[in-house]
Amino acid sequence: MEKIKSLLKKILTKEVILYIIFGVITTLVNLGIFYIMFSILNLNKNLSNIIAIMTAIIVAYFTNKDMVFHSKAITLKERMTEFLKFIAGRAFTIIVEMGGCWLLFQTTIPEMITKLFVTVIVIVLNFFISKFFAFKNK
């Protein structure tokens, strides 16, 4: 039991807890926008997914930059570099998300279950990309 507590203490740092909190908010934005676009406005599944992802990325950038990873970028060049790295990381996970959703939308799994499952995978990938690539402090 002590080993489990010790492991959890190492994993659940303030940064990880904040990332989880803002990740949940970003996920709710993603799923909420997808639901509105697909279920209420009857847009195409894939178009709804793209709109949901783009909206979530904007929310994620500002919350991650300011509240989770406490960006140290000061100059315009530093901020632009950080932003471009963040967008590049998200571009990669958009491909993962779009591909995963497209693939699983072909099955009998309900769309919202598919979307939630793929989103969890993307959240984990995004943490590591943000921490070790986009917002890496020198």
Phi, psi and omega in degrees: 000323179295324179295320179295315178300316180297317179296315179298322179296323178288322183281315186273067176284169177303318180299315181294318179297315177297320178298319178297313181300309181287334173295321177296316179298314179297320178296318178297321175298312180302307182293320180296314179295317178301314181299314180298313182294315185277309188276326184264313182271354177058036174282163177303144181305313184288322175295317177301320180295317179298314180298317180297316181296313181300317179297316180296324180297319179297314178298315182297319182302308184291321179289319179294315183299312188267322192253336184258302187262357175046068182310136178259004180296129183245307184284162178300319179298315179298317180295318179294318178299314179299314180298316180295323175295318178299314180295320178298317177298318179291327177300318177299313183285339171296318179299316178299313182293313180297316180295316179296316179294315180303315181297311183284338174294342179281350182263185178269004178292132179303144185305317182292326176293315176303310182300316180296314180301310181294323180298321178298317178299317181295322179300315180296314178300317182296325177301308183293322177296316180294313184293315189257357181231297187288310185252025181296118178275138182288000000 
